[in-house]
């Protein structure tokens, strides 16, 4: 059968997964009466809740006798490691761009990777039905983007369709009839080249993704580079350095058909397949005929820029809510994650594990997945990974390209805040509708924890997009959190009356009636120092009667932080205690005297 392999790439929330849903429906992959969830490709609970794609997914549809393998890729920069590998599996890309927002940093990031691999893109200007759509401006902006990314003449001569993925139509012009997605299907068949197929050569496939299935175990997905794969044929797995990892038989061969992975007897070069039954082979390794001795070349992945320490939860409340609490369990889970996700690196540091990744969101998603699996953990504040310039010996730090869309009235405060965080303004232009688009190059460490502050400053109306820019000389110190915290000095159940009395000191971060322990953070101090307080102190009872209005305790609703907010909020001497049911903040050193000693020691070293 004739084959086309394509990836759909776009910025987060520009409608990739919705468009794939429509392609599946119109190609006849679903029965007319079949119940299918919206965003069927986002099968993971976290993906559905957050409305983002985290893991790349494969599917396939048939159109006019041709099988089209489609890969839906993540749109968030933190999951860029997925995108880079996926592009080696395809022969063409559909670049999706919002008709109102235009190309954003992640569009630039993934398009640059695609152009470097020599892929010729198809541009789809999506969400044409938006009230603020400006399709012609966006089309011109895409040409300018391709030009700025040094696209070749052939890549610059890209075909464009105008579409509404939600309503299931695409058209060659704004005036053309808006019926269905046939123009997109036909364009893919005519414009995307069929894979080069050498069926006579020995079988070989480069592994691009790895996942776990409760029935089949480890499942390795990749595109067949050459030859034919047959069930039960002997194969050899080669590492990136050419070392033989294992020898086995292809016991289970699977192909993507619609949303399902179905067992097949054989597959030919150019097709995308999944292989089960290999125990050691992982991403970027080659599975091949035993006669093959050289591995297939794999794309190098951009290095991690942020690291966090994962350690055992050692608080007084440890083990009450989770089932997986030991260091060994945490280690096994992290090593399994790093095996399938090449953008994450795990390093053992004594009884803790340093996990390095692309950004706060990627690491936050990993912590959230682990807590849902029953793990209890202590998480440190994220810190950036520095490098040293080999020629000058200068300290280098990761920088990010930040693009901000804000109402004109908030431009000043955003520029001021990012400048205070050592960000440098690189571009500023009106984007229409009373909004301004501002671009910065800023240090990654200056942006840790800024997103919540940004939303507050812009009253929830601002949009901020970030993408890794590169390493640059160290920019100097950046001010941290301006406030101290309120720390419990007692163990027990917090009392509403005590919290009410403490409200003058600052906003609370816990509900009354919850467990507390010495060293646990229960609120934010209005001043810049930490304060130890007693959240258990009840009202002294006397035999003097009082009016009922004196008895009423009216608490201000507490400031409860989400997991990402908590990770961004904590200081270097604090941890986030994560369990399946709770997120608590605490000091690394729970004992007050230990904290005083550590402070004196730090002051002596600094002085």
RODO-2510 file (C-alpha; in nm, 4 decimals, decimal comma):
residues 607
     n   res          X          Y          Z
     1     x     0,0000     0,0000     0,0000
     2     x     0,1131     0,3551    -0,0760
     3     x     0,2156     0,5480     0,2419
     4     x     0,2588     0,9100     0,3541
     5     x     0,4138     1,0010     0,6931
     6     x     0,3354     1,3460     0,8323
     7     x     0,3666     1,5306     1,1652
     8     x     0,1314     1,8062     1,2756
     9     x     0,3281     2,0800     1,4531
    10     x     0,2072     2,4026     1,6107
    11     x     0,2183     2,6243     1,9178
    12     x     0,0227     2,5051     2,2213
    13     x    -0,3562     2,5599     2,1872
    14     x    -0,3561     2,6327     1,8131
    15     x    -0,5841     2,3335     1,7457
    16     x    -0,3607     2,0372     1,6448
    17     x    -0,5448     1,7666     1,8361
    18     x    -0,8878     1,9006     1,7334
    19     x    -0,7814     1,8917     1,3666
    20     x    -0,6603     1,5310     1,4014
    21     x    -1,0008     1,4409     1,5513
    22     x    -1,1701     1,5839     1,2413
    23     x    -0,9295     1,3992     1,0054
    24     x    -1,0063     1,0698     1,1837
    25     x    -1,3832     1,1255     1,1607
    26     x    -1,3878     1,2292     0,7948
    27     x    -1,1579     0,9486     0,6790
    28     x    -1,4028     0,6896     0,8110
    29     x    -1,1771     0,5713     1,0963
    30     x    -1,4787     0,5779     1,3310
    31     x    -1,8144     0,4059     1,2801
    32     x    -2,1048     0,6461     1,2281
    33     x    -2,2495     0,5531     1,5696
    34     x    -1,9168     0,5278     1,7598
    35     x    -1,8847     0,7417     2,0711
    36     x    -1,5486     0,9237     2,0627
    37     x    -1,4266     1,1782     2,3175
    38     x    -1,3189     1,5244     2,2019
    39     x    -0,9406     1,5450     2,1560
    40     x    -0,9329     1,1659     2,1238
    41     x    -0,5544     1,1740     2,0800
    42     x    -0,5073     1,3279     2,4270
    43     x    -0,5625     0,9993     2,6083
    44     x    -0,3708     1,0849     2,9257
    45     x    -0,5767     1,2281     3,2206
    46     x    -0,3325     1,5172     3,2668
    47     x    -0,3568     1,6040     2,8962
    48     x    -0,7347     1,6204     2,9179
    49     x    -0,7329     1,8341     3,2345
    50     x    -0,4736     2,0821     3,1106
    51     x    -0,5876     2,0861     2,7474
    52     x    -0,2320     2,0266     2,6203
    53     x    -0,0540     1,7411     2,4425
    54     x     0,2315     1,6029     2,6529
    55     x     0,3234     1,2838     2,4658
    56     x     0,3501     1,2464     2,0890
    57     x     0,0833     1,0099     1,9526
    58     x     0,0666     0,8147     1,6265
    59     x    -0,2469     0,7362     1,4303
    60     x    -0,3247     0,6508     1,0698
    61     x    -0,6076     0,7141     0,8243
    62     x    -0,6793     0,5916     0,4731
    63     x    -0,7662     0,8325     0,1913
    64     x    -0,8125     0,7315    -0,1731
    65     x    -0,6269     0,4033    -0,1153
    66     x    -0,3244     0,5687     0,0537
    67     x    -0,2374     0,5185     0,4221
    68     x    -0,1476     0,8466     0,5929
    69     x     0,0431     0,7997     0,9214
    70     x    -0,0151     1,1101     1,1347
    71     x     0,1878     1,2084     1,4404
    72     x     0,0262     1,4603     1,6794
    73     x     0,3130     1,6371     1,8586
    74     x     0,3272     1,8426     2,1813
    75     x     0,3047     2,2194     2,1347
    76     x     0,4730     2,3245     2,4583
    77     x     0,8461     2,4059     2,4580
    78     x     0,9049     2,1906     2,7689
    79     x     0,8153     1,8815     2,5650
    80     x     1,0338     1,9785     2,2677
    81     x     1,2421     1,6630     2,3125
    82     x     0,9413     1,4665     2,1840
    83     x     0,9066     1,6887     1,8749
    84     x     1,2718     1,6641     1,7719
    85     x     1,2684     1,2834     1,7645
    86     x     0,9310     1,2573     1,5911
    87     x     1,0467     1,4639     1,2929
    88     x     1,2953     1,1908     1,1998
    89     x     0,9968     0,9558     1,1406
    90     x     0,8129     1,1703     0,8850
    91     x     0,8551     1,3016     0,5281
    92     x     0,6395     1,6129     0,5618
    93     x     0,4908     1,8481     0,8207
    94     x     0,1649     2,0359     0,8503
    95     x     0,2388     2,3627     1,0336
    96     x    -0,0785     2,4800     1,2040
    97     x    -0,1057     2,8467     1,3026
    98     x    -0,3866     3,0413     1,4747
    99     x    -0,5518     3,2936     1,2399
   100     x    -0,5592     3,5572     1,5164
   101     x    -0,2452     3,4946     1,7237
   102     x    -0,0126     3,4208     1,4311
   103     x     0,3207     3,2393     1,4719
   104     x     0,4324     3,2213     1,8377
   105     x     0,7689     3,1079     1,9865
   106     x     0,6822     2,7377     1,9821
   107     x     0,5734     2,7618     1,6157
   108     x     0,9184     2,9039     1,5473
   109     x     1,0910     2,6337     1,7578
   110     x     0,9281     2,3326     1,5890
   111     x     0,9335     2,4851     1,2390
   112     x     1,3077     2,5505     1,2701
   113     x     1,3641     2,1835     1,3614
   114     x     1,1531     2,0722     1,0613
   115     x     1,3301     2,3044     0,8140
   116     x     1,6723     2,1845     0,9342
   117     x     1,5701     1,8269     0,8543
   118     x     1,4889     1,9385     0,4969
   119     x     1,1128     1,8812     0,5331
   120     x     0,8842     2,0858     0,3068
   121     x     0,5954     2,2216     0,5153
   122     x     0,2268     2,2697     0,4392
   123     x     0,0872     2,5747     0,6232
   124     x    -0,2692     2,5595     0,7588
   125     x    -0,4082     2,8883     0,8930
   126     x    -0,6553     2,7509     1,1499
   127     x    -0,9458     2,9053     1,3465
   128     x    -1,0550     3,1235     1,0506
   129     x    -1,3979     3,1529     1,2187
   130     x    -1,2541     3,3587     1,5093
   131     x    -1,3948     3,7114     1,5308
   132     x    -1,0443     3,8624     1,5478
   133     x    -0,8973     3,6450     1,2692
   134     x    -0,6485     3,8160     1,0329
   135     x    -0,5602     3,5350     0,7887
   136     x    -0,3669     3,7364     0,5290
   137     x    -0,1440     3,9034     0,7909
   138     x    -0,0753     3,5635     0,9497
   139     x     0,0060     3,4105     0,6087
   140     x     0,2604     3,6893     0,5461
   141     x     0,4009     3,6458     0,8996
   142     x     0,4601     3,2747     0,8274
   143     x     0,6533     3,3628     0,5095
   144     x     0,8638     3,6108     0,7103
   145     x     0,9247     3,3430     0,9767
   146     x     1,0395     3,0837     0,7200
   147     x     1,2651     3,3442     0,5609
   148     x     1,4172     3,4379     0,8994
   149     x     1,4838     3,0668     0,9661
   150     x     1,6887     3,0393     0,6427
   151     x     1,4367     2,8246     0,4562
   152     x     1,5397     2,7069     0,1101
   153     x     1,3631     2,8271    -0,2074
   154     x     1,1632     2,5033    -0,2183
   155     x     1,0594     2,5384     0,1488
   156     x     0,9572     2,9035     0,0977
   157     x     0,7264     2,8008    -0,1870
   158     x     0,4862     2,6397     0,0618
   159     x     0,1170     2,5698    -0,0104
   160     x    -0,1355     2,7299     0,2291
   161     x    -0,4860     2,6226     0,3314
   162     x    -0,7367     2,8156     0,5427
   163     x    -0,9276     2,5977     0,7881
   164     x    -1,1481     2,5509     1,0919
   165     x    -1,0495     2,2264     1,2629
   166     x    -1,3409     2,2508     1,5040
   167     x    -1,5936     2,2779     1,2193
   168     x    -1,4083     2,0243     1,0038
   169     x    -1,3308     2,2129     0,6814
   170     x    -1,0299     2,3396     0,4868
   171     x    -1,0192     2,5558     0,1738
   172     x    -0,7525     2,6770    -0,0698
   173     x    -0,8734     3,0366    -0,0417
   174     x    -1,1032     3,2421     0,1792
   175     x    -1,3580     3,2559    -0,1036
   176     x    -1,3587     2,8788    -0,1766
   177     x    -1,6476     2,6608    -0,0524
   178     x    -1,6118     2,5410     0,3082
   179     x    -1,7305     2,1804     0,2959
   180     x    -1,4844     1,9315     0,4465
   181     x    -1,1170     1,8420     0,4914
   182     x    -1,0773     1,6827     0,1440
   183     x    -0,8516     1,9719     0,0238
   184     x    -0,6071     1,8943     0,3115
   185     x    -0,6120     1,5182     0,2465
   186     x    -0,5530     1,5727    -0,1276
   187     x    -0,2727     1,8235    -0,0639
   188     x    -0,0957     1,5759     0,1684
   189     x    -0,1122     1,3048    -0,1025
   190     x     0,0172     1,5346    -0,3793
   191     x     0,2745     1,7435    -0,1866
   192     x     0,4278     1,5116     0,0751
   193     x     0,6726     1,2651    -0,0852
   194     x     0,6232     0,8935    -0,0324
   195     x     0,8940     0,7438     0,1916
   196     x     1,2053     0,6113     0,0194
   197     x     1,1634     0,2340     0,0375
   198     x     1,4432    -0,0163     0,0009
   199     x     1,2685    -0,3498     0,0499
   200     x     1,5720    -0,5577    -0,0530
   201     x     1,8064    -0,4203     0,2181
   202     x     1,8216    -0,5840     0,5649
   203     x     1,5478    -0,4770     0,8097
   204     x     1,6296    -0,1759     1,0344
   205     x     1,4243     0,0667     1,2454
   206     x     1,5261     0,3638     1,4656
   207     x     1,3357     0,3750     1,7972
   208     x     1,1815     0,7201     1,8522
   209     x     0,9376     0,6720     2,1400
   210     x     0,9019     0,4278     2,4287
   211     x     0,5952     0,3676     2,6440
   212     x     0,4665     0,1085     2,8894
   213     x     0,1552    -0,1032     2,8468
   214     x     0,0106    -0,3042     3,1357
   215     x    -0,0363    -0,6090     2,9063
   216     x     0,2494    -0,5857     2,6555
   217     x     0,5186    -0,4215     2,8731
   218     x     0,7687    -0,1952     2,6944
   219     x     0,6473    -0,0773     2,3521
   220     x     0,9032     0,0781     2,1138
   221     x     0,7751     0,2873     1,8222
   222     x     0,9693     0,3873     1,5108
   223     x     0,9669     0,4067     1,1338
   224     x     1,1098     0,1170     0,9319
   225     x     1,4192     0,2535     0,7577
   226     x     1,4771    -0,0424     0,5264
   227     x     1,3660    -0,3986     0,4589
   228     x     1,0633    -0,5915     0,5806
   229     x     0,9673    -0,6776     0,9410
   230     x     0,8018    -1,0160     1,0016
   231     x     0,6729    -1,1675     1,3242
   232     x     0,9213    -1,4121     1,4830
   233     x     1,2187    -1,2969     1,2745
   234     x     1,5495    -1,2724     1,4684
   235     x     1,6709    -0,9162     1,5391
   236     x     1,9610    -0,7426     1,7106
   237     x     1,9415    -0,4160     1,9064
   238     x     2,2320    -0,1721     1,8628
   239     x     2,3102     0,1224     2,0919
   240     x     2,4090     0,4650     1,9565
   241     x     2,7756     0,3615     1,9836
   242     x     2,7220     0,0415     1,7827
   243     x     2,7353    -0,1916     2,0853
   244     x     2,4993    -0,4921     2,0734
   245     x     2,2399    -0,4436     2,3504
   246     x     2,0375    -0,7627     2,3058
   247     x     1,9371    -1,0275     2,0541
   248     x     1,5768    -1,1440     2,0361
   249     x     1,2823    -1,2315     1,8127
   250     x     1,0059    -0,9935     1,6993
   251     x     0,7367    -1,1633     1,9062
   252     x     0,4803    -0,8822     1,8704
   253     x     0,4479    -0,6408     1,5779
   254     x     0,1837    -0,3676     1,5975
   255     x     0,0573    -0,1054     1,3516
   256     x    -0,1499     0,2099     1,4065
   257     x    -0,4961     0,1914     1,2560
   258     x    -0,7165     0,4827     1,3575
   259     x    -0,6875     0,5158     1,7361
   260     x    -0,5987     0,1504     1,7856
   261     x    -0,2728    -0,0463     1,7800
   262     x    -0,3464    -0,3710     1,5993
   263     x    -0,1211    -0,6806     1,5690
   264     x     0,0108    -0,7443     1,2154
   265     x     0,2191    -1,0228     1,0595
   266     x     0,4564    -0,8038     0,8574
   267     x     0,5383    -0,4403     0,7717
   268     x     0,7522    -0,2798     0,5025
   269     x     1,0043     0,0058     0,4881
   270     x     0,8442     0,3494     0,5292
   271     x     0,5685     0,2355     0,7665
   272     x     0,5524     0,3369     1,1344
   273     x     0,5309     0,0360     1,3661
   274     x     0,5412    -0,0552     1,7355
   275     x     0,7459    -0,3491     1,8677
   276     x     0,6888    -0,5255     2,2009
   277     x     0,9038    -0,7827     2,3793
   278     x     1,2484    -0,6182     2,3947
   279     x     1,3810    -0,5628     2,7476
   280     x     1,6860    -0,3322     2,7148
   281     x     1,6404    -0,1358     2,3916
   282     x     1,5399     0,2270     2,4377
   283     x     1,4926     0,5566     2,2525
   284     x     1,7544     0,6381     1,9804
   285     x     1,8678     0,2725     1,9599
   286     x     1,8457     0,0708     1,6368
   287     x     1,6575    -0,2604     1,5980
   288     x     1,7837    -0,4468     1,2911
   289     x     1,8523    -0,7725     1,1145
   290     x     2,1457    -0,9638     1,2784
   291     x     2,3608    -0,8887     0,9679
   292     x     2,3469    -0,5096     1,0346
   293     x     2,6463    -0,3800     1,2317
   294     x     2,6121     0,0021     1,2157
   295     x     2,3340     0,1885     1,4026
   296     x     2,1088     0,4415     1,2262
   297     x     2,2001     0,8082     1,2947
   298     x     1,9812     0,9761     1,5590
   299     x     1,9060     1,3445     1,6180
   300     x     2,0890     1,4988     1,9168
   301     x     1,8487     1,6449     2,1756
   302     x     1,8819     1,9956     2,3228
   303     x     2,0232     1,9661     2,6777
   304     x     1,8119     2,0042     2,9959
   305     x     1,8198     2,3544     3,1489
   306     x     1,6489     2,3089     3,4900
   307     x     1,7053     2,0608     3,7726
   308     x     1,5081     1,9707     4,0865
   309     x     1,5911     1,7337     4,3714
   310     x     1,3417     1,4500     4,4388
   311     x     1,3817     1,2859     4,7787
   312     x     1,1923     1,0685     5,0251
   313     x     0,9177     1,2447     5,2216
   314     x     1,0611     1,2566     5,5779
   315     x     0,8002     1,4830     5,7399
   316     x     0,6099     1,3725     6,0542
   317     x     0,3052     1,3071     5,8296
   318     x     0,4956     1,0767     5,5904
   319     x     0,3341     0,7511     5,4811
   320     x    -0,0231     0,8443     5,5749
   321     x    -0,1575     0,9036     5,2233
   322     x     0,0771     0,7357     4,9745
   323     x     0,1633     0,3718     4,9080
   324     x     0,5012     0,4291     4,7360
   325     x     0,7255     0,5997     4,9892
   326     x     1,0696     0,4360     4,9740
   327     x     1,3823     0,5666     4,8057
   328     x     1,4078     0,2537     4,5892
   329     x     1,0553     0,2981     4,4513
   330     x     1,1264     0,6625     4,3663
   331     x     1,4552     0,5640     4,1995
   332     x     1,2958     0,2918     3,9839
   333     x     1,0156     0,5254     3,8713
   334     x     1,2561     0,8086     3,7788
   335     x     1,4898     0,5759     3,5873
   336     x     1,1897     0,4387     3,3961
   337     x     1,0860     0,7958     3,3080
   338     x     1,4348     0,8920     3,1883
   339     x     1,4480     0,5797     2,9717
   340     x     1,1382     0,6764     2,7732
   341     x     1,1810     1,0547     2,7897
   342     x     1,5205     1,1534     2,6520
   343     x     1,4740     1,5197     2,7544
   344     x     1,4953     1,4134     3,1228
   345     x     1,8152     1,3104     3,3030
   346     x     1,8356     1,1493     3,6468
   347     x     2,1446     1,1568     3,8693
   348     x     2,1763     0,9931     4,2115
   349     x     2,3060     1,2267     4,4848
   350     x     2,3312     1,0279     4,8067
   351     x     1,9792     0,9410     4,9189
   352     x     1,8160     1,1916     4,6778
   353     x     1,7841     1,2179     4,2981
   354     x     1,8592     1,5222     4,0829
   355     x     1,6114     1,5298     3,7931
   356     x     1,7036     1,7633     3,5058
   357     x     1,4544     1,8642     3,2356
   358     x     1,3500     2,1338     2,9918
   359     x     1,1359     2,3514     3,2199
   360     x     0,9058     2,3914     3,5187
   361     x     0,6022     2,2533     3,3348
   362     x     0,7753     1,9322     3,2263
   363     x     0,9078     1,8624     3,5773
   364     x     0,5740     1,9671     3,7329
   365     x     0,3888     1,7201     3,5070
   366     x     0,6267     1,4395     3,6143
   367     x     0,5639     1,5159     3,9855
   368     x     0,1864     1,5264     3,9237
   369     x     0,1969     1,1897     3,7430
   370     x     0,3959     1,0348     4,0284
   371     x     0,1625     1,1636     4,2982
   372     x    -0,1349     1,0153     4,1105
   373     x     0,0472     0,6821     4,1046
   374     x     0,0633     0,6843     4,4879
   375     x     0,4089     0,8338     4,5481
   376     x     0,5072     1,0588     4,8386
   377     x     0,7980     1,2952     4,7650
   378     x     0,9883     1,6003     4,8816
   379     x     1,0682     1,8400     4,5965
   380     x     1,3278     2,1205     4,6029
   381     x     1,3109     2,4577     4,4297
   382     x     1,4085     2,4347     4,0582
   383     x     1,7574     2,5605     3,9795
   384     x     1,9174     2,6254     3,6431
   385     x     2,2034     2,4177     3,5033
   386     x     2,5107     2,6332     3,4400
   387     x     2,7883     2,5658     3,1906
   388     x     3,1458     2,6917     3,1589
   389     x     3,2784     2,8433     2,8360
   390     x     3,5696     2,6136     2,7383
   391     x     3,7762     2,8987     2,5876
   392     x     3,7210     3,1889     2,8319
   393     x     3,6275     2,9922     3,1450
   394     x     3,3257     3,2242     3,1782
   395     x     3,0126     3,1007     3,3585
   396     x     2,7200     3,0544     3,1163
   397     x     2,3497     3,0270     3,2018
   398     x     2,0432     2,9181     2,9983
   399     x     1,8455     3,2005     2,8342
   400     x     1,4886     3,1972     2,7069
   401     x     1,3077     3,3873     2,4371
   402     x     0,9933     3,5300     2,5995
   403     x     0,7043     3,6634     2,3932
   404     x     0,4303     3,8496     2,5784
   405     x     0,0914     3,9692     2,4470
   406     x    -0,0661     4,2234     2,6849
   407     x    -0,3194     4,5055     2,6868
   408     x    -0,1433     4,8382     2,6253
   409     x    -0,2103     4,9575     2,9828
   410     x    -0,0054     4,6694     3,1317
   411     x     0,2986     4,6986     2,9022
   412     x     0,4923     4,9198     3,1463
   413     x     0,4618     4,6903     3,4492
   414     x     0,5562     4,3792     3,2441
   415     x     0,8648     4,5466     3,0931
   416     x     0,9682     4,6686     3,4407
   417     x     0,9226     4,3267     3,6072
   418     x     1,1094     4,1301     3,3382
   419     x     1,3879     4,3924     3,3306
   420     x     1,4271     4,3501     3,7105
   421     x     1,4731     3,9777     3,6384
   422     x     1,7641     4,0626     3,4022
   423     x     1,5531     4,0245     3,0861
   424     x     1,6510     4,2379     2,7844
   425     x     1,3855     4,3876     2,5562
   426     x     1,4394     4,2700     2,1969
   427     x     1,1199     4,3812     2,0200
   428     x     0,7992     4,5731     2,0906
   429     x     0,5148     4,6319     1,8468
   430     x     0,1367     4,6878     1,8539
   431     x    -0,0549     4,3694     1,7694
   432     x    -0,3975     4,5324     1,7154
   433     x    -0,7074     4,5496     1,9342
   434     x    -0,5373     4,7630     2,2012
   435     x    -0,2692     4,4984     2,2610
   436     x     0,1108     4,5054     2,2421
   437     x     0,3472     4,2174     2,1631
   438     x     0,6752     4,2448     2,3565
   439     x     0,9752     4,0110     2,3137
   440     x     1,2610     3,9599     2,5602
   441     x     1,5710     3,7464     2,5988
   442     x     1,5757     3,6593     2,9704
   443     x     1,7667     3,4184     3,2004
   444     x     1,5712     3,0996     3,2791
   445     x     1,6343     3,1439     3,6551
   446     x     1,4743     3,4912     3,6467
   447     x     1,1521     3,3438     3,5047
   448     x     1,1097     3,0732     3,7718
   449     x     0,7888     3,1608     3,9534
   450     x     0,7147     3,4686     3,7418
   451     x     0,4086     3,3366     3,5574
   452     x     0,1684     3,3749     3,8538
   453     x     0,2932     3,7287     3,9171
   454     x     0,2521     3,8051     3,5449
   455     x    -0,1132     3,6932     3,5490
   456     x    -0,1782     3,9106     3,8564
   457     x    -0,0091     4,2146     3,6966
   458     x    -0,2113     4,1790     3,3743
   459     x    -0,5375     4,0876     3,5589
   460     x    -0,5417     3,7475     3,3890
   461     x    -0,5514     3,8928     3,0352
   462     x    -0,1830     3,8514     2,9396
   463     x    -0,0358     3,5664     2,7345
   464     x     0,3254     3,4628     2,7915
   465     x     0,5165     3,2123     2,5763
   466     x     0,8717     3,0932     2,6388
   467     x     1,1202     2,8877     2,4409
   468     x     1,4851     2,7935     2,5051
   469     x     1,7165     3,0422     2,3285
   470     x     2,0680     2,9232     2,4184
   471     x     2,3447     2,9777     2,6742
   472     x     2,4876     3,3255     2,7459
   473     x     2,7250     3,4806     3,0045
   474     x     2,5911     3,4930     3,3635
   475     x     2,3749     3,8040     3,4099
   476     x     2,4373     3,8649     3,7797
   477     x     2,2237     3,8257     4,0938
   478     x     1,8432     3,8382     4,0735
   479     x     1,6238     3,9331     4,3696
   480     x     1,4268     3,6445     4,5148
   481     x     1,0989     3,6395     4,7085
   482     x     1,0389     3,9624     4,9037
   483     x     0,8407     3,8094     5,1900
   484     x     0,9198     3,5632     5,4664
   485     x     0,6914     3,2795     5,5788
   486     x     0,4927     3,1843     5,8879
   487     x     0,6182     2,8522     6,0276
   488     x     0,4310     2,6252     6,2656
   489     x     0,6137     2,5571     6,5941
   490     x     0,3681     2,2930     6,7189
   491     x     0,2290     1,9577     6,6120
   492     x    -0,1434     1,8793     6,5944
   493     x    -0,4617     2,0031     6,4232
   494     x    -0,4805     2,3736     6,3337
   495     x    -0,7515     2,5769     6,5075
   496     x    -0,9617     2,8453     6,3353
   497     x    -0,9272     3,0872     6,6295
   498     x    -0,5449     3,0634     6,6191
   499     x    -0,5340     3,1207     6,2422
   500     x    -0,7732     3,4166     6,2804
   501     x    -0,5350     3,5750     6,5326
   502     x    -0,2402     3,5181     6,2967
   503     x    -0,4050     3,6884     5,9965
   504     x    -0,2501     4,0237     6,0959
   505     x     0,0901     3,8669     6,0292
   506     x     0,0030     3,7706     5,6696
   507     x    -0,2243     3,5519     5,4522
   508     x    -0,2714     3,1879     5,5558
   509     x    -0,1880     2,8936     5,3273
   510     x    -0,3792     2,6218     5,5140
   511     x    -0,7410     2,5512     5,6073
   512     x    -0,8383     2,5191     5,9746
   513     x    -0,8778     2,1595     6,0950
   514     x    -0,5796     2,0336     5,8940
   515     x    -0,2704     1,8612     6,0421
   516     x     0,0417     2,0739     6,1063
   517     x     0,3886     1,9970     6,2388
   518     x     0,6952     2,1981     6,3524
   519     x     0,8761     2,3394     6,0478
   520     x     0,5677     2,3330     5,8224
   521     x     0,4881     2,6594     5,6387
   522     x     0,1316     2,7693     5,7160
   523     x     0,1277     3,1235     5,5742
   524     x     0,3151     3,4145     5,4195
   525     x     0,4709     3,6778     5,6465
   526     x     0,4055     4,0410     5,5509
   527     x     0,7707     4,1217     5,6315
   528     x     1,0888     3,9817     5,4802
   529     x     1,1811     3,7537     5,7726
   530     x     1,0466     3,4119     5,8752
   531     x     0,8336     3,3899     6,1902
   532     x     0,7587     3,0840     6,4054
   533     x     0,3960     3,0845     6,5240
   534     x     0,1511     2,8561     6,7040
   535     x    -0,1527     2,7545     6,4923
   536     x    -0,2965     2,5430     6,7790
   537     x    -0,3536     2,8192     7,0352
   538     x    -0,7228     2,8143     7,1304
   539     x    -0,9207     3,0836     7,3119
   540     x    -0,8638     3,1010     7,6883
   541     x    -1,1947     3,0076     7,8523
   542     x    -1,3109     3,2151     8,1498
   543     x    -1,6299     3,2290     8,3566
   544     x    -1,7111     3,5743     8,2163
   545     x    -1,9919     3,5791     7,9635
   546     x    -1,9331     3,7429     7,6227
   547     x    -2,1720     3,8426     7,3458
   548     x    -2,2131     3,5886     7,0665
   549     x    -2,0615     3,8236     6,8085
   550     x    -1,7303     3,8054     6,9971
   551     x    -1,7308     3,4281     6,9504
   552     x    -1,7683     3,4406     6,5693
   553     x    -1,4401     3,3771     6,3874
   554     x    -1,4477     3,5007     6,0283
   555     x    -1,1411     3,3720     5,8444
   556     x    -1,0179     3,5165     5,5169
   557     x    -1,0068     3,2354     5,2545
   558     x    -0,6531     3,0900     5,2571
   559     x    -0,4080     3,1230     4,9665
   560     x    -0,3918     2,7570     4,8551
   561     x    -0,1129     2,6958     4,6012
   562     x    -0,1284     2,4476     4,3127
   563     x     0,1678     2,2132     4,2603
   564     x     0,3348     2,4413     4,0002
   565     x     0,2744     2,7508     4,2151
   566     x     0,4202     2,5768     4,5222
   567     x     0,7337     2,4653     4,3334
   568     x     0,7835     2,8211     4,2032
   569     x     0,7082     2,9826     4,5435
   570     x     0,9524     2,8037     4,7734
   571     x     1,2979     2,9419     4,8593
   572     x     1,6231     2,7454     4,8486
   573     x     1,5899     2,6357     5,2142
   574     x     1,2347     2,5046     5,1650
   575     x     1,0684     2,1948     5,0150
   576     x     0,7307     2,0976     4,8733
   577     x     0,5864     1,7864     5,0386
   578     x     0,3815     1,6062     4,7727
   579     x     0,1413     1,3197     4,8515
   580     x    -0,1540     1,1741     4,6563
   581     x    -0,3963     1,3932     4,8577
   582     x    -0,1946     1,6945     4,9803
   583     x     0,0584     1,9568     4,8808
   584     x     0,2354     2,1122     5,1814
   585     x     0,5220     2,3580     5,2100
   586     x     0,7932     2,3045     5,4705
   587     x     1,1440     2,4068     5,5690
   588     x     1,4253     2,1666     5,4761
   589     x     1,5353     2,1748     5,8410
   590     x     1,2253     2,1229     6,0562
   591     x     1,3913     2,2032     6,3889
   592     x     1,4127     2,5771     6,4764
   593     x     1,7574     2,5426     6,6383
   594     x     1,8954     2,3631     6,3310
   595     x     1,7665     2,6475     6,1112
   596     x     1,9292     2,9103     6,3357
   597     x     2,2620     2,7235     6,3203
   598     x     2,2423     2,6982     5,9401
   599     x     2,1660     3,0738     5,9135
   600     x     2,4634     3,1648     6,1353
   601     x     2,6893     2,9366     5,9321
   602     x     2,5726     3,0886     5,6011
   603     x     2,6268     3,4423     5,7376
   604     x     2,9774     3,3505     5,8595
   605     x     3,0681     3,2069     5,5171
   606     x     2,9256     3,5124     5,3362
   607     x     3,0958     3,7575     5,5730
***
